């Protein structure tokens, strides 16, 4: 009984192993593979047909041998081509931060999952508006090998990109047909709004930075006052003349530029006819946040459902990630100004609905007048 049970267990394990190998083999011979006959293949098929007609018409054994060789060539071409393109895996490694309409370097990794069988003459292209526009050619991909290359890719729009499609193709070995296999990138890619300046963006950034600049007490270049010395301060700012006159240690204090605060408010209520304008407003917000963050300014970004203060509550990528996914609404409650000392820009499809929100001193931008002059 024990021996019979052991034999049954071995048979079951062998069945599982065989099923697993069958699944792997079917994966290699991917059913999505498609084939397109080339011009050389059409010529060869015509030659096969003429040879078959001549062989049957003349009953010549030599022609029958030639016909068999030609048919065997067709079978070998199809089998080798299918095996060669099967088992290929594609991985695309992108940078952590990507903005729309800006080319970034992507690392393409091509793997051959077959243990012994190499793949020859492989071409890789993107399909159906893929971000991958360059055609790559790999002469040979050895078994269990990885090949890497760097290409530039560009995403046309912001948001999450899923299931970008690519196409493997090969005419190996005889070029009678082009074997194709489609692969899908299942990784999600988050793309920020475009950060490149558009007409008017640079001037707007310069104007808002000029509005926000101010001078406060601190240590800088302009003299501010003389005050008593505080413990652990550097002795290089000690004013010895004032120290000798008062009898207590005195230091010189200078003015410095304050890290000014810039407020960006994006109104999410947008009528249907202004949805295209909303996309431009999103890109302008992203550009201003990026440009002002590079200068070291403090930024408060607000919408009806999001608020972030940089650099206290995060970095600029927190704002860019939100702007990558934000969508306009057809109804949203207006927000009131926080009445803080800041230079404010308000993006709204209807500036009138914000008149009672305390944004009177802000620079208003709407579809009718892209840039409003700041009120005096």
Residue frames relative to the residue before (quaternion, step in Angstrom):
aa qw qx qy qz dx dy dz
X 1.0000 0.0000 0.0000 0.0000 0.00 0.00 0.00
X 0.6631 0.5043 -0.3101 0.4580 3.55 0.97 -0.87
X 0.6566 0.5064 -0.3237 0.4557 3.57 0.98 -0.85
X 0.6362 0.5227 -0.3302 0.4616 3.58 1.00 -0.79
X 0.6515 0.5066 -0.3162 0.4678 3.58 1.00 -0.79
X 0.6410 0.5194 -0.3259 0.4617 3.59 1.01 -0.77
X 0.6476 0.5114 -0.3159 0.4682 3.56 1.00 -0.86
X 0.6498 0.5096 -0.3192 0.4648 3.57 0.98 -0.85
X 0.6448 0.5195 -0.3250 0.4568 3.59 1.02 -0.75
X 0.6482 0.5084 -0.3193 0.4684 3.56 1.00 -0.78
X 0.6425 0.5213 -0.3247 0.4583 3.55 0.99 -0.83
X 0.6497 0.5153 -0.3151 0.4616 3.57 1.01 -0.82
X 0.6556 0.4993 -0.3128 0.4723 3.58 0.97 -0.81
X 0.6403 0.5102 -0.3302 0.4697 3.59 1.04 -0.72
X 0.6232 0.5298 -0.3397 0.4643 3.60 1.05 -0.70
X 0.6515 0.5071 -0.3198 0.4648 3.58 0.95 -0.88
X 0.6452 0.5143 -0.3272 0.4606 3.57 0.98 -0.85
X 0.6620 0.5087 -0.3085 0.4559 3.59 0.94 -0.88
X 0.6427 0.5089 -0.3294 0.4684 3.59 1.00 -0.78
X 0.6447 0.5189 -0.3263 0.4569 3.59 0.98 -0.82
X 0.6645 0.4886 -0.3086 0.4737 3.59 0.95 -0.83
X 0.6270 0.5343 -0.3376 0.4554 3.57 1.07 -0.70
X 0.6377 0.5190 -0.3245 0.4676 3.56 1.01 -0.82
X 0.6528 0.5063 -0.3157 0.4667 3.59 0.93 -0.86
X 0.6560 0.5097 -0.3189 0.4563 3.57 0.96 -0.81
X 0.6567 0.4950 -0.3138 0.4745 3.58 1.00 -0.79
X 0.6131 0.5313 -0.3551 0.4644 3.58 1.09 -0.61
X 0.6385 0.5127 -0.3298 0.4697 3.57 1.00 -0.76
X 0.7238 0.3339 -0.2117 0.5655 3.56 0.99 -0.85
X 0.1037 -0.8551 0.5068 0.0340 3.51 0.66 1.20
X 0.4472 -0.7216 0.4690 0.2435 3.55 -0.81 1.06
X 0.6061 0.5676 -0.3613 0.4241 3.61 1.22 -0.27
X 0.4409 0.7002 -0.4557 0.3281 3.56 1.29 -0.05
X 0.1005 -0.7817 0.6145 0.0345 3.55 -0.95 0.91
X 0.2193 -0.7807 0.5778 0.0926 3.54 -1.20 0.59
X 0.0879 -0.7784 0.6211 0.0254 3.54 -1.05 0.89
X 0.3823 -0.7354 0.5155 0.2175 3.56 -0.72 1.10
X 0.3321 -0.7487 0.5471 0.1730 3.56 -0.91 0.98
X 0.6910 -0.4486 0.3495 0.4463 3.57 -1.31 0.06
X 0.6340 0.5196 -0.3269 0.4704 3.58 1.04 -0.79
X 0.6398 0.5253 -0.3240 0.4581 3.57 1.07 -0.73
X 0.6346 0.5225 -0.3295 0.4645 3.58 1.02 -0.75
X 0.6399 0.5149 -0.3219 0.4709 3.57 0.98 -0.83
X 0.6685 0.4959 -0.3068 0.4616 3.58 0.94 -0.86
X 0.6418 0.5175 -0.3293 0.4603 3.61 1.00 -0.75
X 0.6242 0.5163 -0.3372 0.4797 3.58 1.06 -0.73
X 0.6477 0.5110 -0.3195 0.4662 3.57 1.00 -0.80
X 0.6264 0.5268 -0.3331 0.4682 3.60 1.03 -0.75
X 0.6622 0.5054 -0.3087 0.4591 3.58 0.93 -0.91
X 0.6662 0.4912 -0.3089 0.4685 3.61 0.93 -0.83
X 0.6445 0.5125 -0.3246 0.4654 3.56 1.02 -0.78
X 0.6448 0.5128 -0.3246 0.4646 3.60 0.97 -0.82
X 0.6495 0.5106 -0.3263 0.4593 3.60 0.95 -0.85
X 0.6752 0.4927 -0.2971 0.4616 3.56 0.93 -0.91
X 0.6468 0.5279 -0.3292 0.4412 3.61 1.00 -0.80
X 0.7045 0.4443 -0.2740 0.4808 3.59 0.88 -0.89
X 0.6520 0.5205 -0.3249 0.4454 3.58 1.07 -0.64
X 0.7790 0.3380 -0.1726 0.4991 3.57 0.97 -0.82
X 0.2861 -0.7744 0.5090 0.2439 3.60 1.26 -0.35
X 0.3309 0.7417 -0.5025 0.2964 3.56 1.08 0.82
X 0.4282 -0.7281 0.4753 0.2462 3.59 -0.66 1.11
X 0.6172 0.5530 -0.3519 0.4352 3.57 1.05 -0.69
X 0.6538 0.4965 -0.3114 0.4786 3.57 1.01 -0.75
X 0.6227 0.5214 -0.3472 0.4688 3.58 1.10 -0.66
X 0.6283 0.5159 -0.3330 0.4777 3.61 1.04 -0.73
X 0.6504 0.5054 -0.3149 0.4715 3.59 0.99 -0.83
X 0.6407 0.5196 -0.3240 0.4631 3.60 1.00 -0.80
X 0.6444 0.5165 -0.3227 0.4625 3.60 0.98 -0.83
X 0.6492 0.5127 -0.3207 0.4613 3.57 0.99 -0.81
X 0.6602 0.5039 -0.3113 0.4618 3.57 0.97 -0.81
X 0.6526 0.4917 -0.3199 0.4795 3.60 0.98 -0.77
X 0.6307 0.5196 -0.3334 0.4701 3.59 1.03 -0.73
X 0.6156 0.5426 -0.3415 0.4583 3.57 1.07 -0.72
X 0.6472 0.5100 -0.3171 0.4696 3.58 1.00 -0.82
X 0.6609 0.5000 -0.3113 0.4651 3.60 0.92 -0.84
X 0.6570 0.4988 -0.3137 0.4702 3.59 0.93 -0.87
X 0.6305 0.5370 -0.3365 0.4482 3.59 0.97 -0.81
X 0.6916 0.4752 -0.2898 0.4603 3.60 0.86 -0.92
X 0.6761 0.4988 -0.3059 0.4478 3.59 0.93 -0.88
X 0.6861 0.4772 -0.2901 0.4662 3.59 0.84 -0.98
X 0.6430 0.5240 -0.3285 0.4518 3.59 0.99 -0.79
X 0.6761 0.4929 -0.2970 0.4601 3.58 0.94 -0.87
X 0.6577 0.4927 -0.3078 0.4796 3.58 0.97 -0.84
X 0.6594 0.5427 -0.3181 0.4117 3.59 0.95 -0.83
X 0.7446 0.4022 -0.2346 0.4783 3.58 0.92 -0.84
X 0.5796 0.5726 -0.3792 0.4387 3.59 1.24 -0.31
X 0.7757 0.3662 -0.2613 0.4426 3.56 -1.24 0.47
X 0.5176 0.6242 -0.4304 0.3965 3.62 1.20 0.23
X 0.1103 -0.7884 0.6048 0.0248 3.54 -0.96 0.95
X 0.1916 -0.7934 0.5739 0.0665 3.55 -1.01 0.89
X 0.0123 -0.7728 0.6344 -0.0098 3.53 -1.00 0.90
X 0.1331 -0.7828 0.6061 0.0465 3.55 -0.94 0.96
X 0.1354 -0.7942 0.5915 0.0324 3.57 -0.66 1.16
X 0.0899 -0.8201 0.5649 -0.0159 3.55 -0.53 1.27
X 0.6049 -0.5408 0.4210 0.4055 3.62 -1.19 0.35
X 0.6222 -0.5610 0.3979 0.3739 3.56 -1.25 0.42
X 0.7880 0.2284 -0.1081 0.5614 3.59 1.03 -0.72
X 0.0344 0.7938 -0.5986 0.1014 3.55 -0.64 1.24
X 0.1338 -0.7768 0.6103 0.0785 3.56 -0.98 0.86
X 0.6053 -0.5923 0.3987 0.3518 3.55 -1.16 0.65
X 0.8573 0.1606 -0.1481 0.4661 3.52 -1.27 0.69
X 0.6175 0.4783 -0.3751 0.4993 3.58 1.11 0.58
X 0.4130 -0.7309 0.4879 0.2392 3.57 -0.69 1.11
X 0.0507 -0.7783 0.6259 0.0031 3.56 -0.97 0.93
X 0.5061 -0.6469 0.4817 0.3055 3.54 -1.19 0.58
X 0.0860 -0.7863 0.6117 0.0154 3.55 -0.84 1.04
X 0.3211 -0.7337 0.5690 0.1865 3.54 -1.04 0.83
X 0.1803 -0.7816 0.5934 0.0665 3.57 -0.66 1.16
X 0.0614 -0.7871 0.6138 -0.0040 3.57 -0.74 1.11
X 0.0880 -0.7917 0.6045 0.0090 3.57 -0.64 1.17
X 0.0886 -0.8069 0.5840 0.0071 3.57 -0.68 1.13
X 0.2311 -0.7270 0.6302 0.1450 3.52 -1.19 0.71
X 0.2588 -0.8135 0.5064 0.1214 3.57 -0.34 1.28
X 0.5402 0.6185 -0.4140 0.3929 3.60 1.20 -0.23
X 0.4919 -0.7018 0.4322 0.2807 3.57 -0.89 0.90
X 0.8274 0.1951 -0.0727 0.5217 3.58 0.79 -1.00
X 0.6974 0.5079 -0.2796 0.4214 3.58 0.97 -0.81
X 0.2589 -0.7561 0.5752 0.1745 3.62 -0.67 1.00
X 0.3332 -0.6993 0.5882 0.2321 3.55 -1.33 0.25
X 0.1809 -0.8079 0.5583 0.0535 3.54 -0.87 1.02
X 0.8719 0.1092 -0.0733 0.4717 3.52 -1.31 0.60
X 0.2332 0.7841 -0.5278 0.2284 3.56 0.67 1.18
X 0.1157 -0.7664 0.6295 0.0550 3.55 -0.98 0.94
X 0.1328 -0.7861 0.6022 0.0422 3.55 -1.08 0.83
X 0.0798 0.7836 -0.6086 0.0961 3.57 -0.78 1.09
X 0.4469 -0.6567 0.5321 0.2931 3.55 -1.29 0.36
X 0.1688 -0.7875 0.5880 0.0753 3.58 -1.13 0.66
X 0.8465 0.2076 -0.1493 0.4670 3.53 -1.36 0.42
X 0.7342 -0.4325 0.2277 0.4711 3.57 0.55 1.25
X 0.2182 0.7912 -0.5379 0.1924 3.56 1.01 0.76
X 0.5358 -0.6128 0.4728 0.3373 3.56 -1.21 0.54
X 0.6354 0.5121 -0.3093 0.4881 3.54 1.27 -0.37
X 0.0350 -0.8496 0.5247 -0.0400 3.59 -0.23 1.29
X 0.6157 0.5527 -0.3442 0.4439 3.60 1.25 -0.19
X 0.3196 -0.7249 0.5737 0.2082 3.57 -1.01 0.78
X 0.1534 -0.7903 0.5907 0.0544 3.56 -0.80 1.07
X 0.1524 -0.7808 0.6024 0.0654 3.53 -1.11 0.75
X 0.0864 -0.7784 0.6216 0.0128 3.57 -0.88 1.05
X 0.3613 -0.7610 0.4898 0.2245 3.63 -0.38 1.13
X 0.7940 -0.0867 0.0833 0.5959 3.59 0.94 -0.84
X 0.1132 -0.7555 0.6431 0.0535 3.55 -1.10 0.83
X 0.2983 -0.7873 0.5045 0.1917 3.63 -0.19 1.18
X 0.6381 -0.5334 0.3961 0.3890 3.55 -1.27 0.40
X 0.8408 0.0857 -0.1217 0.5205 3.56 -1.02 0.95
X 0.5147 0.6354 -0.4156 0.3983 3.58 1.11 0.65
X 0.2451 -0.7341 0.6145 0.1528 3.53 -1.35 0.39
X 0.0970 -0.7694 0.6297 0.0456 3.54 -0.99 0.90
X 0.1317 -0.8021 0.5813 0.0369 3.57 -0.94 0.95
X 0.0655 0.7656 -0.6391 0.0342 3.51 -1.23 0.64
X 0.3589 -0.7214 0.5568 0.2017 3.58 -1.24 0.48
X 0.0328 0.7802 -0.6226 0.0501 3.56 -0.88 0.99
X 0.4534 -0.6559 0.5312 0.2864 3.55 -1.30 0.37
X 0.0487 -0.7797 0.6241 0.0115 3.55 -0.95 0.93
X 0.1141 -0.7867 0.6050 0.0458 3.56 -1.19 0.54
X 0.2426 -0.7577 0.5935 0.1218 3.56 -0.97 0.96
X 0.4119 -0.7585 0.4573 0.2143 3.57 -0.72 1.07
X 0.8093 0.1668 -0.0624 0.5598 3.61 1.08 -0.60
X 0.5489 -0.5949 0.4761 0.3437 3.52 -1.32 0.38
X 0.5534 0.6239 -0.4453 0.3258 3.55 -1.30 0.18
X 0.6349 -0.5018 0.4250 0.4056 3.52 -1.37 -0.29
X 0.1611 -0.7773 0.6041 0.0701 3.56 -0.83 1.03
X 0.0308 -0.8047 0.5917 -0.0384 3.55 -0.76 1.11
X 0.8792 0.1315 -0.0695 0.4525 3.50 -1.36 0.50
X 0.1263 0.7696 -0.6049 0.1607 3.54 0.65 1.10
X 0.3160 -0.7920 0.5040 0.1377 3.58 -0.87 0.99
X 0.0800 -0.7686 0.6345 0.0183 3.51 -1.21 0.78
X 0.2466 -0.7794 0.5661 0.1063 3.55 -1.21 0.52
X 0.2161 -0.7230 0.6453 0.1193 3.51 -0.96 1.06
X 0.0496 0.7858 -0.6161 0.0202 3.57 -1.06 0.69
X 0.0221 0.7882 -0.6135 0.0433 3.55 -1.17 0.67
X 0.2160 -0.7652 0.5952 0.1163 3.57 -1.13 0.79
X 0.4059 0.7147 -0.4714 0.3197 3.55 1.25 0.24
X 0.6295 -0.1533 -0.7559 -0.0945 1.66 -2.08 1.40
X 0.7861 0.3693 -0.1740 0.4641 3.62 1.01 -0.77
X 0.4772 -0.7088 0.4154 0.3121 3.60 1.25 -0.06
X 0.3968 0.7273 -0.4815 0.2860 3.60 1.18 0.39
X 0.7901 0.0575 -0.0143 0.6101 3.59 1.18 -0.57
X 0.3389 -0.7076 0.5819 0.2141 3.54 -1.24 0.56
X 0.2096 -0.7881 0.5720 0.0887 3.54 -0.49 1.24
X 0.0929 -0.8127 0.5752 0.0054 3.58 -0.84 1.02
X 0.0169 -0.7696 0.6382 0.0116 3.53 -1.18 0.67
X 0.2608 -0.7823 0.5529 0.1196 3.57 -0.76 1.06
X 0.0786 -0.7781 0.6228 0.0222 3.55 -0.99 0.93
X 0.2570 -0.7678 0.5759 0.1128 3.54 -1.16 0.67
X 0.3362 -0.7128 0.5813 0.2024 3.55 -0.95 0.96
X 0.1988 -0.8295 0.5151 0.0844 3.58 -0.31 1.25
X 0.5156 0.6436 -0.4187 0.3803 3.60 1.24 -0.09
X 0.3673 -0.7165 0.5491 0.2240 3.57 -1.01 0.82
X 0.1301 -0.7824 0.6078 0.0385 3.55 -0.98 0.92
X 0.2289 -0.7691 0.5853 0.1159 3.58 -0.78 1.08
X 0.1116 -0.8053 0.5822 0.0074 3.56 -0.68 1.16
X 0.3756 -0.7265 0.5373 0.2058 3.57 -0.80 1.06
X 0.6094 -0.5042 0.4293 0.4361 3.60 -1.23 0.17
X 0.6525 -0.5150 0.3807 0.4051 3.54 -1.26 0.43
X 0.2360 -0.7914 0.5547 0.1014 3.57 -0.90 0.99
X 0.4992 0.6414 -0.4374 0.3848 3.59 1.24 0.08
X 0.5361 -0.6499 0.4419 0.3083 3.54 -1.03 0.85
X 0.1718 -0.7432 0.6396 0.0950 3.53 -1.12 0.84
X 0.7177 -0.4396 0.2873 0.4574 3.61 -1.21 0.27
X 0.8030 0.2512 -0.2220 0.4927 3.55 -0.77 1.10
X 0.5654 0.6246 -0.3941 0.3673 3.61 1.13 -0.42
X 0.6646 0.5063 -0.3131 0.4516 3.60 0.89 -0.92
X 0.6628 0.4988 -0.3115 0.4636 3.59 0.92 -0.85
X 0.6397 0.5225 -0.3231 0.4619 3.57 1.02 -0.78
X 0.6476 0.5090 -0.3178 0.4695 3.59 0.98 -0.81
X 0.6550 0.5007 -0.3162 0.4693 3.58 0.98 -0.79
X 0.6588 0.5125 -0.3177 0.4499 3.60 0.94 -0.82
X 0.6981 0.4674 -0.2928 0.4566 3.59 0.85 -0.91
X 0.6214 0.5181 -0.3480 0.4736 3.61 1.10 -0.59
X 0.6478 0.5073 -0.3243 0.4668 3.58 1.02 -0.73
X 0.6366 0.5308 -0.3316 0.4505 3.59 1.05 -0.73
X 0.7276 0.4733 -0.2411 0.4341 3.56 1.04 -0.79
X 0.5470 0.6366 -0.4135 0.3530 3.61 1.14 -0.36
X 0.1000 0.7711 -0.6229 0.0860 3.58 -1.08 0.81
X 0.3550 -0.7123 0.5673 0.2118 3.52 -1.32 0.29
X 0.0228 0.7808 -0.6232 0.0377 3.61 -0.95 0.93
X 0.6780 -0.4688 0.3537 0.4422 3.55 -1.30 0.11
X 0.3406 0.7067 -0.5732 0.2368 3.52 -1.17 0.62
X 0.5533 -0.5703 0.4613 0.3946 3.56 -1.14 -0.50
X 0.2099 0.7689 -0.5722 0.1932 3.55 -0.53 1.17
X 0.7503 -0.3841 0.2888 0.4541 3.57 -0.87 -0.92
X 0.7184 0.4143 -0.2546 0.4974 3.63 1.03 -0.65
X 0.4937 -0.6695 0.4750 0.2870 3.55 -0.97 0.96
X 0.1946 -0.7974 0.5653 0.0821 3.58 -0.95 0.97
X 0.7451 -0.3029 0.2209 0.5516 3.63 0.75 -0.98
X 0.3934 -0.6376 0.5871 0.3067 3.54 -1.43 -0.04
X 0.0217 0.8047 -0.5894 0.0670 3.56 -0.83 1.01
X 0.6560 -0.5153 0.3648 0.4136 3.61 -1.24 0.31
X 0.5604 -0.6115 0.4583 0.3194 3.54 -1.19 0.67
X 0.2087 -0.7621 0.6021 0.1146 3.56 -1.08 0.79
X 0.6182 -0.5793 0.3682 0.3829 3.62 -1.03 0.74
X 0.8403 0.2076 -0.1981 0.4600 3.54 -1.26 0.79
X 0.4603 0.6501 -0.4814 0.3657 3.62 1.15 0.33
X 0.5726 -0.5912 0.4426 0.3561 3.54 -1.22 0.55
X 0.4682 -0.6995 0.4742 0.2582 3.57 -1.07 0.79
X 0.5206 0.6715 -0.4170 0.3227 3.60 1.20 -0.23
X 0.7061 0.4281 -0.2744 0.4928 3.62 1.19 -0.37
X 0.3957 0.7183 -0.4861 0.3020 3.62 1.22 0.23
X 0.2538 -0.7363 0.6105 0.1440 3.55 -0.96 0.95
X 0.2644 -0.8201 0.4879 0.1395 3.56 -0.13 1.31
X 0.6130 0.5442 -0.3646 0.4418 3.58 1.07 -0.62
X 0.6774 0.4586 -0.2977 0.4921 3.60 0.91 -0.86
X 0.6108 0.5496 -0.3529 0.4476 3.60 1.07 -0.65
X 0.6777 0.4823 -0.2919 0.4721 3.57 0.96 -0.89
X 0.6621 0.5182 -0.3118 0.4427 3.57 1.05 -0.70
X 0.7658 0.3645 -0.1941 0.4930 3.60 0.96 -0.85
X 0.4363 -0.6995 0.4615 0.3278 3.57 1.14 -0.51
X 0.6991 0.3659 -0.2574 0.5578 3.62 1.29 -0.09
X 0.5918 -0.5834 0.4204 0.3643 3.53 -1.18 0.62
X 0.0553 -0.7940 0.6050 -0.0211 3.56 -0.84 1.10
X 0.1385 -0.7824 0.6027 0.0731 3.58 -1.10 0.71
X 0.4579 -0.6474 0.5374 0.2870 3.52 -1.32 0.50
X 0.1427 -0.7715 0.6158 0.0716 3.58 -0.99 0.88
X 0.1829 -0.7957 0.5745 0.0584 3.54 -0.98 0.98
X 0.5125 -0.6225 0.4948 0.3241 3.51 -1.30 0.34
X 0.0772 -0.7639 0.6376 0.0621 3.53 -1.25 0.45
X 0.5615 -0.5858 0.4619 0.3580 3.54 -1.29 0.36
X 0.4005 -0.7217 0.5178 0.2251 3.52 -0.83 0.99
X 0.4784 -0.6061 0.5393 0.3361 3.58 -1.18 0.55
X 0.2339 -0.8355 0.4830 0.1185 3.54 0.05 1.35
X 0.3921 -0.7093 0.5455 0.2136 3.53 -1.24 0.58
X 0.0974 -0.7708 0.6293 0.0189 3.54 -0.96 1.00
X 0.1747 -0.7868 0.5873 0.0746 3.57 -0.83 1.03
X 0.0864 -0.7680 0.6343 0.0210 3.55 -0.90 1.04
X 0.0233 -0.7969 0.6034 -0.0176 3.57 -0.70 1.10
X 0.1107 -0.7852 0.6089 0.0226 3.55 -0.76 1.13
X 0.2592 -0.7723 0.5660 0.1261 3.55 -0.56 1.22
X 0.3167 -0.7954 0.4932 0.1542 3.57 -0.63 1.15
X 0.5859 0.5631 -0.3921 0.4312 3.62 1.19 -0.22
X 0.1168 0.7960 -0.5705 0.1650 3.53 -0.43 1.28
X 0.4014 -0.6950 0.5332 0.2675 3.63 -0.82 0.89
X 0.6716 -0.5215 0.3413 0.4007 3.55 -1.21 0.46
X 0.6812 0.5139 -0.3069 0.4216 3.58 0.95 -0.79
X 0.7239 0.4010 -0.2427 0.5063 3.60 1.25 -0.26
X 0.3258 0.7654 -0.5051 0.2302 3.61 1.14 0.40
X 0.6163 0.5292 -0.3519 0.4652 3.59 1.07 -0.60
X 0.6236 0.5212 -0.3324 0.4786 3.59 1.05 -0.73
X 0.6125 0.5594 -0.3517 0.4338 3.59 1.01 -0.73
X 0.6326 0.5245 -0.3385 0.4585 3.59 0.99 -0.75
X 0.6530 0.4922 -0.3180 0.4798 3.58 1.01 -0.74
X 0.6324 0.5235 -0.3337 0.4633 3.57 1.04 -0.72
X 0.6187 0.5322 -0.3416 0.4661 3.59 1.04 -0.74
X 0.6726 0.4863 -0.3018 0.4691 3.59 0.91 -0.88
X 0.6361 0.5173 -0.3338 0.4651 3.59 1.04 -0.70
X 0.6228 0.5261 -0.3329 0.4739 3.60 1.02 -0.77
X 0.6637 0.5008 -0.3061 0.4636 3.57 0.90 -0.91
X 0.6517 0.5146 -0.3159 0.4590 3.58 0.96 -0.85
X 0.6830 0.4832 -0.2958 0.4610 3.60 0.86 -0.94
X 0.6446 0.5145 -0.3290 0.4600 3.59 0.94 -0.82
X 0.6714 0.4958 -0.2963 0.4644 3.57 0.94 -0.88
X 0.6855 0.4873 -0.2883 0.4578 3.58 0.86 -0.96
X 0.6953 0.4652 -0.2890 0.4654 3.60 0.86 -0.90
X 0.6194 0.5376 -0.3502 0.4524 3.61 1.05 -0.68
X 0.6359 0.5336 -0.3328 0.4473 3.59 1.05 -0.67
X 0.6787 0.4703 -0.2908 0.4833 3.59 1.14 -0.53
X 0.5492 -0.6409 0.3857 0.3727 3.61 1.26 -0.06
X 0.4303 0.7082 -0.4663 0.3095 3.60 1.21 0.22
X 0.4427 -0.6369 0.5512 0.3076 3.54 -1.25 0.46
X 0.1208 -0.8082 0.5764 0.0068 3.56 -0.90 0.99
X 0.0924 -0.7462 0.6560 0.0651 3.53 -1.02 0.90
X 0.0805 -0.7964 0.5994 -0.0014 3.54 -0.56 1.24
X 0.0069 -0.8220 0.5665 -0.0578 3.57 -0.80 1.07
X 0.0374 0.7185 -0.6941 -0.0231 3.48 -1.33 0.62
X 0.7205 -0.4168 0.3030 0.4640 3.58 -1.25 -0.16
X 0.8105 0.2338 -0.1259 0.5222 3.63 1.07 -0.50
X 0.7493 0.3072 -0.1920 0.5544 3.60 1.22 0.25
X 0.0770 0.7700 -0.6313 0.0518 3.54 -1.14 0.73
X 0.0679 0.7885 -0.6052 0.0859 3.56 -0.95 0.91
X 0.1750 -0.7665 0.6134 0.0754 3.55 -1.01 0.92
X 0.1490 -0.7915 0.5906 0.0491 3.54 -0.64 1.19
X 0.6355 -0.2112 -0.7389 -0.0749 1.53 -2.03 1.50
X 0.3811 0.7615 -0.4669 0.2385 3.62 1.22 0.19
X 0.8022 0.3076 -0.1383 0.4926 3.59 0.80 -1.00
X 0.7949 -0.1544 0.0926 0.5794 3.61 1.20 0.13
X 0.5367 -0.5987 0.4748 0.3578 3.52 -1.33 -0.13
X 0.7389 -0.4305 0.2786 0.4372 3.54 -1.31 0.05
X 0.5883 0.5889 -0.3810 0.4024 3.61 1.12 -0.47
X 0.5422 0.5881 -0.4120 0.4363 3.61 1.17 -0.35
X 0.6709 0.4747 -0.2898 0.4904 3.58 0.97 -0.85
X 0.6675 0.5100 -0.3135 0.4427 3.59 0.89 -0.87
X 0.6321 0.5197 -0.3393 0.4640 3.60 1.03 -0.70
X 0.6409 0.5055 -0.3287 0.4751 3.58 1.01 -0.75
X 0.6843 0.4841 -0.2932 0.4598 3.59 0.88 -0.91
X 0.5866 0.5779 -0.3759 0.4250 3.59 1.13 -0.47
X 0.7812 0.3411 -0.1554 0.4993 3.59 1.10 -0.71
X 0.4958 0.6963 -0.4279 0.2938 3.60 1.19 -0.34
X 0.1060 -0.7725 0.6243 0.0486 3.54 -1.17 0.72
X 0.4848 -0.6648 0.4817 0.3017 3.54 -1.06 0.72
X 0.2622 -0.7411 0.5997 0.1495 3.53 -1.35 0.41
X 0.4605 -0.6724 0.5046 0.2850 3.52 -1.26 0.39
X 0.7769 0.1065 -0.1088 0.6109 3.55 1.30 -0.04
X 0.1983 0.7555 -0.6012 0.1685 3.58 -0.82 1.04
X 0.5000 -0.6649 0.4708 0.2936 3.56 -1.05 0.79
X 0.4573 -0.6805 0.4880 0.2993 3.63 -0.92 0.80
X 0.3510 -0.7228 0.5600 0.2018 3.56 -1.20 0.64
X 0.3884 -0.7033 0.5483 0.2320 3.52 -1.15 0.69
X 0.5499 -0.5951 0.4734 0.3455 3.53 -1.21 0.56
X 0.4757 -0.6857 0.4798 0.2709 3.58 -1.15 0.65
X 0.3720 -0.7578 0.4670 0.2634 3.60 1.27 0.05
X 0.4291 0.6673 -0.4925 0.3579 3.56 0.90 0.96
X 0.5853 -0.5917 0.4293 0.3508 3.53 -1.25 0.50
X 0.3711 0.7076 -0.5142 0.3119 3.56 -0.10 1.28
X 0.4309 -0.6259 0.5710 0.3108 3.50 -1.37 0.25
X 0.1125 -0.8446 0.5234 -0.0015 3.58 -0.51 1.19
X 0.0986 -0.7423 0.6602 0.0582 3.51 -1.21 0.75
X 0.1204 -0.7957 0.5930 0.0275 3.56 -0.83 1.04
X 0.1450 -0.7587 0.6319 0.0630 3.55 -0.84 1.07
X 0.2026 0.7798 -0.5616 0.1884 3.56 -0.48 1.20
X 0.4596 -0.6799 0.5002 0.2762 3.55 -1.02 0.83
X 0.7713 0.1554 -0.1020 0.6087 3.60 1.24 -0.37
X 0.2475 -0.8098 0.5161 0.1291 3.55 -0.14 1.29
X 0.5787 0.6160 -0.3809 0.3749 3.61 1.09 -0.57
X 0.6640 0.5207 -0.3176 0.4325 3.60 1.00 -0.74
X 0.6782 0.4681 -0.2954 0.4833 3.60 1.28 -0.17
X 0.4085 0.7398 -0.4655 0.2629 3.59 1.24 -0.01
X 0.7350 0.4009 -0.2349 0.4938 3.59 1.02 -0.74
X 0.5693 0.6285 -0.3704 0.3790 3.59 1.25 0.15
X 0.5786 -0.6154 0.3779 0.3790 3.58 1.20 0.14
X 0.5111 0.6497 -0.4213 0.3731 3.59 1.20 0.43
X 0.2480 0.8180 -0.4967 0.1506 3.60 1.17 0.44
X 0.7382 0.4116 -0.2376 0.4788 3.61 0.99 -0.73
X 0.5375 0.6441 -0.3968 0.3725 3.59 1.25 0.04
X 0.4734 -0.6154 0.5397 0.3254 3.53 -1.31 0.29
X 0.1688 -0.8288 0.5313 0.0484 3.58 -0.40 1.27
X 0.0789 -0.7804 0.6202 0.0103 3.54 -1.01 0.92
X 0.0913 0.7907 -0.5976 0.0967 3.57 -0.75 1.07
X 0.7155 -0.4723 0.2783 0.4331 3.65 -1.18 0.19
X 0.6686 0.5090 -0.3151 0.4412 3.61 1.04 -0.69
X 0.7761 0.0833 -0.0254 0.6246 3.58 1.00 -0.83
X 0.3242 -0.7971 0.4666 0.2045 3.56 -0.04 1.30
X 0.7977 0.0838 -0.0562 0.5946 3.62 0.95 -0.75
X 0.2152 -0.7705 0.5908 0.1050 3.56 -0.67 1.17
X 0.4684 -0.6317 0.5276 0.3213 3.54 -1.05 0.63
X 0.4896 -0.6683 0.4748 0.2969 3.53 -0.98 0.85
X 0.4617 -0.6825 0.4800 0.3009 3.61 -0.84 0.90
X 0.5072 -0.6362 0.4891 0.3143 3.54 -1.17 0.62
